[in-house]
Structure formats: structure tokens, C-alpha cells
Amino acid sequence: MMDWSAGTQMIILFFVLVLIRVPVAFSLALSAMAAMYQMGFGLDMVGDLIVSGIAKYSLLAIPFFILAGNIMGITGIAEKMINFFRTLVGGLPGGMGLVGTVVCLFWGAVSGSGPASVAAIGPLIIRGMVADGYSRAFSAGLVCTGAALSLIIPPSIGLVIYGILAGTSISDLFLAAIVPGLMLGCLMLCALPFAKIVPSPSLAESASEEAVFQRHLDTNIDLPYAARLIKSFREAFWGLLTPVVILGGIYGGIFTPTEAAIVATVFAMFVGFFIYRTLTPTSLFSCVVASAGSSAVVMLVVAFASLFGWVVVVDGLVSDYSDALLNISSSPWVVVMMMLIILLLAGMFMDAITIMFITLPIFLPVIHQLNLDPTWFGVALMTALSIGLITPPVGINLFVAANITNLPLGTIAKGVVPFLVVSLIGLLILAYIPSISLMFL
């Protein structure tokens, strides 16, 4: 007989509210408060629970990493990185597709946010790929998938939140995610040969795109290769140095991941004001305002999700649903597969942070009971959630790409299919070969 406890009704009410387009944060809050009322708890507890949910020092990393990524986005670092990698590898097979993949990997170490990465580097990469003969839809698919790796490649906002929820070292999570992130980027290259099955753009469109692309990047095409490479490297040096500053400082014991977010912000401001001189007080203010808005959305979800999670624990759903998962099979890997399928399905309808707060109270006890490494599981979980960023109907990266390309969402969804396939293959590899994530731990 189905358990119709207050917690179960809360979960059902949450999905109903989401389906009728109530914002996710408020869906979490309303369903949780309804369950608390039904369980006999006073709503005067709500404020205390929300405050305790967000009063965590490690959460300071979220707004500062968002701000650092936004500042990097307006200082011109993206253009200089694309110019350098196009000069370096643009003549190899794959052309701008290879460049776009490499830039997405580097930008993941700058931004930490998938949608922000699409907006920052998408327009230039798509222009360059169209100029190289790729279709606009396929180009958008590559950018969406590469930007989704921002959830995995450190410093990842998702890994910060997972570390807080799981009580796992954020530094270990960052270290464990480096090789999987690079592996997933390499797998993206396997999708590039499938681009040629779609029609190339017209000569007029290609010439127009190439002209815009070259004029925007100023690649000094008339210079010898060595001179162009050295010049582009000098221009991109400070952007390429960003991951070294952030990760080097963390693993060198100079600062914590939370402090790294502040260091990254100060470094971005230094580069913008004194090196490239593209950052002004006015643009910085606009950046702070935009970052505050993005951070508020994330923190609102975190606050109300902590309330939702409290009800899940108090009502006993953790033990009930964890036992149900363990009873599926005696094989740990079958249970892991079921959890990943749940994450992939949830990613089609919800954002990554909400999914973590709903599922982790149930999944983590199972992981511990199966004697599996929570750090490895964190990387596998973030990989599954990154795939959710490129799967309709609520793949956020797809919507951002549709906005910057003026293409229908369905067209972009078709362009992302080859990358979706290789991403799923990568998820299976990471799930069943944990040593890939744990080789440096």
C-alpha cells in the first residue's frame, strides 16, 4: 500500500506546483510549509530553518565565483582565449570545432556556471564554427555541451554545494573532477565528424561570418605563424593564468576554495582595470548588479531547499526511500545506475541545485551503506546533472543558445544530439570506473 505520509504528499505537491509553472524556489517553500503544517510543526520554525540552511561559510563561494565569471566575461578574455587557441590549433582537423571545445574547457575553470558560459563565449565560437562550415545548430550544440562542463570542471558551483551537503572536502572534489572534465571534453571531439552530415552554410553566409569573426578577433592573419602565436599568447596570458591562480592556490595550501572565489574576483578586477583596461566603474557596477541577481536566485533555491530537505529527514523519507533503492538489487552498480537514471530524468525538468537538495538526502545514505566513495559519486552526479543542462524541455543551456542564435529550440536540440550521446557514454565510463575520478586522491 502506498505511503501517503506528509513527506510523500509534499513531494507530489512540489511536482504539481512545478508543472503549473510556479517558480522552483517557491514550489519548494510552499510544499515544505504545507507538510510542516500537516505534521503539526509551527510555521514559526520556517525562518530559523531557512537561516540555518544558508548560514554556511562555504556558500560564500557561490556569489564570488559568479561575480568573477561575469567580470571575466566583459573584460575581453573570451575573445583573446579564442584567438589564441584558433591560432594554435585552428589548422588541425576539426578547425573551430576543436578550438570551441578547448575554449569551453578553459572557460569552465573561469565561470563555474553553464548558462553564463554559453552567453559569454557562445556568440564568438558559433560565428567561427559557421565560418568553418559547421551548421549553426551543431555549433550551438557544441557550445551548450562544452558550457555544461562548467558544472564539473573546478571551480564548480555545483561541486561546492555538493561538498556542503555531503560533508565532503571541496578541495578533494575539485581535484577529482579535473580528469573526468578533460575526458568528457575529449569525448566531445568524437562528435565532430558527425557535423559534416548537415548542409554547410552558403558561401555568402560563410564569408559574412568569417569577416565578422576575423574583424572581431583581429587575428593579424598577415603575420607569420610564430609571430601570430606569440602575440595571441601574450594577449590571452592572463585568461590562461586564471585556472592556475585558482587551483594552484587551493592545492598549494595558500587559500581555501571559499577564499579562492574572492581571490578569483580580485584577480578578474585587476586584469580588467590594469591589464586589459576594459573594465570601468560603470561596467563593474553593472556586473555586480547582474551577479547579485544570479546569486540571489541560487541562494533562494538553497534556502527553501534546505527547508524541503528538513521535512524529508524528519518525516522518515530518507530511510524509506533509501531502503527502496537498496532493495532494487544486491549489486551496487545496479543501484548506482538507478540513481543516475533518476538524476537524468530529473535534469530534464529541474535545475541542478534543486535536484541535489531533493535527492542527496536519500542517495547519500545509500552510497555510504554500499561503501562507495562519496567524492567519486559527487563527480558522477555532477556529470549526470550537466547532461540535464542540454536535455529538453528545461535544458537551460539550450534556451540561452536559442536566444543568442535566434534559432528555434527544437533545431538546437537536434544539434546537441551527437554531444548528448558521447556525454552519456562518458557518464557510464565515470560511473563504472571510479579510479578515473580518484587517481589523484
C-alpha positions as CSV (number, residue, x, y, z in Angstrom):
1,M,0.0,0.0,0.0
2,M,1.4,3.4,-0.9
3,D,2.7,5.6,1.8
4,W,0.7,8.8,1.9
5,S,2.8,10.5,4.7
6,A,3.2,14.2,4.8
7,G,6.6,13.9,3.2
8,T,5.3,12.0,0.3
9,Q,2.4,14.4,-0.2
10,M,5.0,17.2,-0.1
11,I,6.9,15.7,-3.0
12,I,3.8,15.2,-5.0
13,L,2.7,18.8,-4.3
14,F,6.1,20.1,-5.3
15,F,5.9,18.5,-8.7
16,V,2.3,19.7,-9.2
17,L,3.4,23.3,-8.5
18,V,6.4,23.0,-10.9
19,L,4.1,21.7,-13.6
20,I,1.8,24.7,-13.3
21,R,4.8,26.9,-13.6
22,V,5.3,28.1,-10.1
23,P,8.9,29.1,-9.7
24,V,11.0,26.2,-8.3
25,A,12.1,28.1,-5.2
26,F,8.5,28.9,-4.2
27,S,7.4,25.4,-5.1
28,L,9.9,24.1,-2.6
29,A,8.8,26.6,0.1
30,L,5.0,26.1,-0.3
31,S,5.2,22.3,-0.4
32,A,7.5,22.2,2.6
33,M,5.4,24.5,4.7
34,A,2.2,22.6,3.8
35,A,3.9,19.4,5.0
36,M,5.2,21.1,8.2
37,Y,1.6,22.3,8.9
38,Q,0.2,18.8,8.4
39,M,2.9,17.3,10.7
40,G,2.0,19.7,13.5
41,F,5.0,21.9,13.4
42,G,4.6,25.6,13.8
43,L,5.4,27.8,10.8
44,D,7.3,30.0,13.2
45,M,10.2,27.4,12.7
46,V,10.4,28.3,9.0
47,G,12.6,31.4,9.5
48,D,15.1,29.6,11.7
49,L,15.4,26.6,9.4
50,I,16.0,28.8,6.3
51,V,18.7,30.8,8.2
52,S,20.4,27.7,9.3
53,G,20.3,26.3,5.8
54,I,22.1,29.3,4.2
55,A,24.3,30.3,7.2
56,K,27.3,28.3,5.9
57,Y,30.7,29.9,5.3
58,S,31.3,27.7,2.2
59,L,28.3,29.2,0.4
60,L,30.1,32.5,0.1
61,A,32.0,30.9,-2.8
62,I,28.9,30.9,-4.9
63,P,28.3,34.7,-5.3
64,F,32.0,35.4,-5.7
65,F,32.6,32.8,-8.4
66,I,29.6,34.1,-10.2
67,L,30.9,37.6,-10.0
68,A,34.4,36.6,-11.1
69,G,33.0,34.8,-14.1
70,N,30.9,37.8,-15.1
71,I,33.8,40.2,-14.8
72,M,36.0,37.8,-16.9
73,G,33.2,37.8,-19.5
74,I,33.2,41.6,-20.0
75,T,36.9,42.2,-20.0
76,G,37.6,40.6,-23.4
77,I,39.3,37.5,-22.0
78,A,37.0,35.2,-24.0
79,E,37.9,36.8,-27.3
80,K,41.6,36.6,-26.6
81,M,41.4,32.9,-25.5
82,I,39.5,32.0,-28.7
83,N,42.1,33.9,-30.8
84,F,45.0,32.1,-29.1
85,F,43.5,28.6,-29.5
86,R,42.4,29.3,-33.1
87,T,45.9,30.4,-33.9
88,L,47.4,27.3,-32.1
89,V,45.1,24.5,-33.4
90,G,42.9,26.1,-36.0
91,G,44.7,24.4,-38.8
92,L,44.2,20.9,-37.4
93,P,41.2,18.6,-38.5
94,G,38.1,19.9,-36.9
95,G,39.2,23.5,-37.0
96,M,37.0,25.8,-35.0
97,G,35.2,22.8,-33.5
98,L,38.4,21.8,-31.8
99,V,39.0,25.4,-30.8
100,G,35.5,25.7,-29.4
101,T,35.9,22.5,-27.3
102,V,39.2,23.6,-25.8
103,V,37.9,27.1,-25.0
104,C,34.8,25.7,-23.3
105,L,37.1,23.6,-21.1
106,F,39.2,26.6,-20.1
107,W,36.2,28.8,-19.6
108,G,34.7,26.2,-17.3
109,A,37.6,26.9,-15.0
110,V,36.7,30.6,-15.1
111,S,33.0,30.7,-14.9
112,G,31.6,27.7,-12.9
113,S,28.1,28.3,-14.4
114,G,26.9,26.6,-17.6
115,P,24.3,29.2,-18.8
116,A,26.8,32.0,-18.1
117,S,29.4,30.2,-20.2
118,V,27.1,29.9,-23.1
119,A,26.3,33.6,-23.0
120,A,30.0,34.6,-22.6
121,I,31.7,32.5,-25.2
122,G,28.9,31.2,-27.4
123,P,28.5,34.0,-29.9
124,L,32.2,34.1,-31.0
125,I,32.6,30.3,-31.1
126,I,29.4,29.8,-33.1
127,R,30.5,32.5,-35.6
128,G,33.8,30.9,-36.0
129,M,32.4,27.4,-36.4
130,V,29.8,28.6,-39.0
131,A,32.7,30.3,-40.9
132,D,34.5,26.9,-40.9
133,G,31.5,25.2,-42.5
134,Y,29.7,23.8,-39.4
135,S,25.9,24.3,-39.2
136,R,24.7,26.9,-36.7
137,A,22.6,24.2,-34.9
138,F,25.6,21.9,-34.5
139,S,27.8,24.8,-33.4
140,A,25.2,25.8,-30.7
141,G,25.1,22.1,-29.6
142,L,28.8,22.1,-29.1
143,V,28.8,25.3,-27.1
144,C,25.8,24.1,-24.9
145,T,27.6,20.8,-24.1
146,G,31.0,22.4,-23.5
147,A,29.5,25.0,-21.3
148,A,27.7,22.3,-19.3
149,L,31.1,21.0,-18.3
150,S,31.3,24.1,-16.1
151,L,29.3,22.1,-13.6
152,I,32.2,19.6,-13.5
153,I,35.4,21.4,-14.1
154,P,36.6,23.2,-11.0
155,P,35.8,25.7,-9.6
156,S,32.3,24.4,-10.0
157,I,29.4,26.0,-8.0
158,G,27.7,22.6,-8.1
159,L,30.6,20.8,-6.5
160,V,30.7,23.5,-3.8
161,I,27.1,22.8,-2.9
162,Y,27.6,19.0,-3.1
163,G,30.6,19.3,-0.8
164,I,28.5,21.2,1.8
165,L,25.5,18.7,1.6
166,A,27.7,15.6,1.6
167,G,30.2,16.8,4.2
168,T,33.0,16.1,1.7
169,S,36.1,18.1,1.1
170,I,35.5,20.6,-1.6
171,S,39.2,20.6,-2.4
172,D,39.1,16.8,-3.0
173,L,36.0,17.2,-5.2
174,F,37.8,19.8,-7.3
175,L,40.8,17.6,-7.7
176,A,38.7,14.5,-8.5
177,A,36.8,16.4,-11.2
178,I,39.8,17.6,-13.3
179,V,40.5,14.3,-15.2
180,P,36.8,13.5,-15.7
181,G,36.2,17.0,-17.1
182,L,39.1,16.6,-19.5
183,M,37.9,13.2,-20.6
184,L,34.4,14.5,-21.3
185,G,35.9,17.3,-23.4
186,C,37.9,14.7,-25.4
187,L,34.8,12.7,-26.0
188,M,33.1,15.8,-27.4
189,L,35.7,15.7,-30.2
190,C,34.4,12.3,-31.2
191,A,31.1,14.0,-32.2
192,L,32.8,16.5,-34.6
193,P,32.9,14.1,-37.6
194,F,29.1,13.9,-37.5
195,A,28.9,17.6,-38.2
196,K,29.5,17.1,-41.9
197,I,26.2,15.2,-42.4
198,V,24.4,18.6,-42.2
199,P,24.5,21.1,-45.1
200,S,27.2,23.7,-44.9
201,P,26.2,27.4,-44.9
202,S,26.1,29.3,-48.2
203,L,29.2,30.9,-49.4
204,A,27.7,34.3,-48.8
205,E,26.8,33.4,-45.2
206,S,30.1,31.8,-44.6
207,A,32.0,34.8,-45.9
208,S,29.9,37.2,-43.8
209,E,30.5,35.1,-40.7
210,E,34.2,34.9,-41.4
211,A,34.5,38.6,-41.9
212,V,32.7,39.4,-38.6
213,F,34.8,36.8,-36.8
214,Q,38.1,37.9,-38.1
215,R,37.3,41.6,-37.6
216,H,36.2,41.0,-34.0
217,L,39.2,38.9,-33.0
218,D,41.9,40.8,-35.0
219,T,44.0,37.7,-35.6
220,N,46.7,39.5,-37.6
221,I,46.4,36.9,-40.4
222,D,49.2,38.6,-42.4
223,L,51.8,37.9,-39.8
224,P,53.9,34.7,-39.8
225,Y,52.5,31.8,-37.8
226,A,55.1,32.1,-35.0
227,A,54.6,35.8,-34.6
228,R,50.8,35.4,-34.5
229,L,51.1,32.6,-31.9
230,I,53.3,34.6,-29.7
231,K,51.2,37.7,-30.0
232,S,47.9,35.8,-29.3
233,F,49.5,34.0,-26.3
234,R,50.6,37.3,-24.8
235,E,47.1,38.7,-25.1
236,A,45.5,35.6,-23.7
237,F,48.1,35.0,-21.0
238,W,46.1,36.5,-18.1
239,G,43.0,34.5,-19.0
240,L,45.0,31.3,-19.3
241,L,46.5,32.1,-15.9
242,T,43.2,32.2,-14.1
243,P,42.8,28.4,-13.5
244,V,46.4,28.3,-12.4
245,V,45.8,31.0,-9.8
246,I,42.6,29.4,-8.5
247,L,43.5,25.8,-8.4
248,G,47.2,26.4,-7.7
249,G,46.3,28.4,-4.7
250,I,43.9,25.8,-3.4
251,Y,46.2,22.8,-3.7
252,G,49.3,24.8,-2.7
253,G,47.6,25.4,0.6
254,I,47.5,29.2,0.1
255,F,43.8,29.6,0.4
256,T,40.6,27.5,0.8
257,P,38.1,27.0,-2.0
258,T,35.9,29.7,-0.5
259,E,38.7,32.1,-0.3
260,A,39.7,31.2,-3.9
261,A,36.4,32.6,-5.1
262,I,37.3,36.0,-3.6
263,V,40.8,35.8,-5.0
264,A,39.4,35.0,-8.4
265,T,37.2,38.1,-8.2
266,V,40.1,40.3,-7.2
267,F,42.2,38.8,-9.9
268,A,39.5,39.4,-12.5
269,M,39.2,43.1,-11.4
270,F,42.9,43.5,-11.6
271,V,43.1,42.1,-15.1
272,G,40.1,44.2,-16.2
273,F,41.3,47.5,-14.7
274,F,45.1,47.4,-15.1
275,I,46.0,44.8,-17.8
276,Y,43.3,45.0,-20.5
277,R,41.8,48.3,-19.2
278,T,38.4,47.2,-20.5
279,L,36.7,47.3,-17.1
280,T,35.3,50.6,-15.9
281,P,33.5,51.6,-12.7
282,T,30.2,51.7,-14.6
283,S,30.7,48.2,-16.1
284,L,31.8,46.8,-12.8
285,F,28.7,48.2,-11.1
286,S,26.5,46.5,-13.8
287,C,28.5,43.3,-13.3
288,V,27.9,43.4,-9.6
289,V,24.2,44.0,-10.1
290,A,23.9,41.1,-12.6
291,S,25.9,38.8,-10.3
292,A,23.8,39.8,-7.3
293,G,20.6,38.8,-9.2
294,S,22.1,35.5,-10.3
295,S,23.4,34.8,-6.8
296,A,20.0,35.6,-5.3
297,V,18.3,33.1,-7.5
298,V,20.7,30.4,-6.4
299,M,20.6,31.3,-2.7
300,L,16.8,31.5,-2.7
301,V,16.7,27.9,-4.0
302,V,19.3,26.8,-1.5
303,A,17.3,28.5,1.4
304,F,13.9,26.9,0.5
305,A,15.5,23.6,-0.5
306,S,17.0,23.3,3.0
307,L,13.5,23.6,4.4
308,F,12.3,20.9,2.0
309,G,15.2,18.7,3.0
310,W,14.5,19.1,6.7
311,V,10.9,17.7,6.1
312,V,12.3,14.8,4.2
313,V,14.6,13.9,7.1
314,V,12.0,14.4,9.9
315,D,9.3,12.5,8.1
316,G,11.5,9.5,7.7
317,L,11.5,9.5,3.9
318,V,15.3,9.1,3.9
319,S,15.2,5.6,5.4
320,D,12.1,4.6,3.5
321,Y,13.3,5.6,0.0
322,S,16.9,4.6,0.7
323,D,15.7,1.1,1.7
324,A,13.6,1.0,-1.5
325,L,16.7,1.8,-3.6
326,L,18.8,-0.9,-1.8
327,N,16.1,-3.5,-2.3
328,I,16.2,-3.0,-6.1
329,S,19.2,-5.2,-6.5
330,S,22.1,-6.7,-4.5
331,S,24.5,-5.3,-7.0
332,P,25.8,-1.8,-6.0
333,W,26.3,-0.9,-9.7
334,V,22.6,-1.6,-10.5
335,V,21.6,0.7,-7.6
336,V,24.0,3.4,-8.9
337,M,22.6,3.0,-12.4
338,M,19.1,3.6,-11.0
339,M,20.2,6.7,-9.2
340,L,21.9,8.1,-12.3
341,I,18.7,7.4,-14.4
342,I,16.7,9.3,-11.7
343,L,19.1,12.2,-12.0
344,L,19.0,12.3,-15.8
345,L,15.2,12.3,-15.8
346,A,15.0,15.0,-13.1
347,G,17.5,17.0,-15.1
348,M,15.0,17.2,-17.9
349,F,12.7,19.3,-15.7
350,M,14.6,20.9,-12.9
351,D,17.8,22.8,-12.3
352,A,20.9,21.1,-10.8
353,I,20.8,22.7,-7.4
354,T,17.2,21.8,-6.7
355,I,17.8,18.2,-7.8
356,M,20.7,17.9,-5.4
357,F,18.8,19.2,-2.4
358,I,15.9,16.8,-3.2
359,T,17.8,13.6,-4.0
360,L,21.0,13.8,-1.9
361,P,19.4,13.2,1.5
362,I,18.1,9.9,0.0
363,F,21.1,9.0,-2.2
364,L,24.0,9.7,0.2
365,P,23.0,7.1,2.9
366,V,22.8,4.5,0.1
367,I,26.2,5.5,-1.1
368,H,27.6,5.1,2.4
369,Q,25.8,1.8,3.0
370,L,27.2,0.4,-0.2
371,N,30.7,1.5,0.9
372,L,31.1,3.7,-2.3
373,D,33.3,6.8,-2.3
374,P,31.2,10.0,-1.9
375,T,33.8,12.0,-3.7
376,W,33.6,9.8,-6.8
377,F,29.8,9.9,-6.5
378,G,29.9,13.7,-6.5
379,V,31.7,13.8,-9.8
380,A,29.3,11.2,-11.3
381,L,26.3,13.1,-10.0
382,M,27.6,16.4,-11.4
383,T,28.2,14.7,-14.8
384,A,24.6,13.5,-14.8
385,L,23.3,16.9,-13.9
386,S,25.5,18.6,-16.5
387,I,23.7,16.5,-19.1
388,G,20.4,17.9,-17.8
389,L,21.6,21.3,-18.9
390,I,21.4,20.1,-22.6
391,T,18.2,18.0,-22.4
392,P,14.8,19.5,-23.3
393,P,12.3,20.5,-22.2
394,V,14.1,22.5,-19.5
395,G,17.7,22.4,-20.6
396,I,18.8,25.9,-19.6
397,N,21.8,26.0,-21.9
398,L,19.5,25.3,-24.9
399,F,17.4,28.3,-24.1
400,V,20.4,30.6,-23.8
401,A,21.8,29.3,-27.1
402,A,18.4,29.8,-28.8
403,N,18.5,33.4,-27.6
404,I,21.9,34.2,-28.9
405,T,21.4,32.4,-32.3
406,N,17.7,33.2,-32.9
407,L,17.2,29.5,-33.8
408,P,14.2,27.5,-32.6
409,L,14.7,25.4,-29.5
410,G,13.9,22.2,-31.5
411,T,16.6,23.0,-34.0
412,I,19.3,23.4,-31.3
413,A,18.1,20.3,-29.6
414,K,18.8,18.4,-32.8
415,G,22.3,19.9,-33.0
416,V,23.1,18.7,-29.5
417,V,22.2,15.1,-30.1
418,P,25.7,13.8,-31.1
419,F,27.1,15.5,-28.0
420,L,24.4,14.1,-25.8
421,V,25.3,10.6,-26.9
422,V,29.0,11.0,-26.1
423,S,28.1,12.6,-22.8
424,L,26.1,9.6,-21.8
425,I,29.0,7.3,-22.8
426,G,31.3,9.5,-20.6
427,L,28.8,9.2,-17.7
428,L,28.8,5.4,-17.9
429,I,32.6,5.3,-18.0
430,L,32.9,7.6,-14.9
431,A,30.2,5.6,-13.1
432,Y,31.8,2.2,-13.6
433,I,35.5,3.1,-13.5
434,P,35.8,5.2,-10.2
435,S,39.6,5.2,-10.5
436,I,39.3,7.9,-13.2
437,S,38.0,10.3,-10.6
438,L,40.1,9.1,-7.7
439,M,43.5,8.7,-9.3
440,F,44.9,11.8,-7.7
441,L,43.4,11.3,-4.2
